Amino acid sequence: MIIEYAIYFAAFCFGSSLLMNLWKIVSAEGVGDRVLALDTMVINAIALMVLFGMWKGTEIYFEAAMLIAMLGFVSTVAYARFMLRGNIIE
């Protein structure tokens, strides 16, 4: 019973954080700020997937969260290389 309220509260917090990151992507001046906000959005999406898996009581959402985490890491590295060097693949 109390765990459901904790999941709802955490989902609300991570959902509002997603909206704040979306605002930062729209209103940021530099590309670095946008990439950082996008990376934070990936982390918040992973947290929401884990919370949804806890709420539903199934493990498939944890595996999906792992896939999102791997793709988020690779995309952050690709953005960083593009910002530093101007190309991704040498």
C-alpha positions, 0 to 999 in steps of 0.5 A: 500500500505505501509502496504504491504511493512512493512509486506515484510520488517518484513517478511524478518527480521524474515526470516533472523533471522530464518536462523541465529538461524539455524546457531546457532543450528548447530554451538553451543557448549552447549546444552543450547545455542541450546535450546535457539536458538530453542526457538527463532526459535519458536518465529520467526515462530509465528511472520511469521505466524502472518505476513502471516495472516495479508498479506492474511487477514484471521484469521486461521493463528492467530489460528495456531500461538497460537497452535505453541506458546503453543507447543513451551512453552511446549517443552521449559519446557520439554527441561529445565527439561531434562537438569536439572534433566535428565528426563522429567516425574517423 
